[in-house]
């Protein structure tokens, strides 16, 4: 009886061994070895993620970026427009120090300032255009206390323009001869503004003067010369009425006021 029992136990052990061998050869889900070098602990995974997510500091001395952070390995390859000429002066982006004149502006069309609608579909309905910044104007200090920068166009105007009337040719000569004294910030590149520049000060929702509310200008006169000659009559030039905001055309021999500007591109 004992022999028979021992034989049965031996057969059962053999069968179990064969079954286990069969499971292993068929693709067992149970690991048969200790974790290998390709397996990582939670701490190792955390350290790896933390290293990848850590910000990298760039300097003006190099624009090289480690592969994996961008599609390319240099900022120039990532964005060809990321150059000092396309960044405002005294502004640094990814180690690139800007050198663009701070008084340059884009060609985007700004809002007119008119907010009242007189008929559906008019200017007051849509109020289309680039929104005016707030504040719209910034007054200079110290030696630039007679300079006002328009934060919409980046043009710089005299806070208190000259109150003397001149003909068109003399108006141009006067602006070209201005130096940086008298609160003009040391700038000597003043000029007579063109029609678009002079008209950029107009607020179509205001009159007498047609300037934005809260503007800092003083001594504003009724009409000012622009440097733009009339295409229909070259003996005349375009004039901007700061009283009504209207565009006028007058012979260059007439006398109007002058409002110097600088900046633009």
Secondary structure, DSSP 8 states (H G I E B T S, - for coil): -HHHHHHHHHHHHHHHHHHHHHHHHTT-SS--S---TT---HHHHHHHHHHHHS----BTTB-B--BTTBSSSBHHHH-TT-SGGGSBTT-EETTEE--B-TT------B--S----SSTTSHHHH--SB---SSSEEE--GGGTTEEEETTT--EEESS-----B-HHHHHHHHHT--S-TTSTT----EE--HHHHHTTB-TT--SS-B-TT----S--SEEEEEEE-SS-TTEEEEEETTT--EEEEETTS-BB--EEE---
